[in-house]
Amino acid sequence: MSAKPRKMWGTKEMASCMQVMRVVQSYLDGQTDQVTARRVANHLDACRRCGLEASTYREIKAALARQAAPLDEESLERLRAFGSSLSQQTARGEAESGSGDTSPPA
């Protein structure tokens, strides 16, 4: 019995919101392959919500770059975990219904 191939969401040229949220930080850091980068860029141009998410990440990254002292690794991991939880909540629709806690980690 052969395994059923996974169906990709979105189109050949554009990724789905869930796919974008999984790789947006890597994309913004320039750490994705060309195909992924093109699909994410197309999606960010077309999807206002994801475009705003990416804009927020860019602003955070720019603010961190302006700081004189580098962040410790524990702070970076908490920030990554917070970003990941936001993307998971968005994928589940909790962020839109207001039932998810989107406060940053302490």
Secondary structure, 3 states (H helix, E strand, C coil): CCCCCCCCCCCCCCCCHHHHHHHHHHHHCCCCCHHHHHHHHHHHHHCHHHHHHHHHHHHHHHHHHHCCCCCCHHHHHHHHHHHHHHHHHHHHCHHHHCCCCCCCCC
